[in-house]
């Protein structure tokens, strides 16, 4: 049923694995390497058609200095933080509460409510473009950081609830019953019993949701028009000039925009892996 571990595979399979893995890794990294090299090229190389060859010189300080001095990239990064952090905190807080209720309480309609959370993940987000825009206009939050943060919070809550509900269901129910017998209130059970046990799951979910929201481009273009609320993913397009595109600055902006989610992943890597493997084994 499960694939054979590579250590137990045949000798030709292991040799093919050792040969193909580094080749696949190089092909996977080529676009990233290309962006990194473009971000430190002088503009003259790009004008001369030197797109993939080694740069004539390394203009790291000049390019990144010009990126932060002659473009609003810093403002875009701040907007992305103001959008992403509340979205992650709000979605995970709602998901923990909803997951605790859906996994602990046996009430009529429990499964139906859970299916509603799950069904929202299967709706193609493109067909929500017009309704979401109209709703934002009616609520007065269109073209604002608040509107985009509220949308991401609502949009990510369904996936987060599915994630948290399944993790909380794997906890020993006897712990919750014992706390109830001792007279502990439900909110204290949630805070002092459930949350400490699912911290790895919360960490893993935080990394995933942070990456989803930070890298969003579609909804940033739908919900925001002005630069005052534009996140960095949509703001990179503003670095393209009317007559000429400074691709070295755009590549530098792409590198800068990719650093926060990469840093979050490496900082939370241990908790992320623990959260994904939580409940994978029994006994």
PyMOL commands that set and color helices and strands:
alter all, ss='L'
color gray80, all
select helices_A, chain A and resi 6-8+11-39+43-47+60-70+73-104+110-122+125-139+145-169+173-181+186-197+199-214+218-223+232-239+247-267+269-277
alter helices_A, ss='H'
color red, helices_A
deselect
rebuild
show_as cartoon
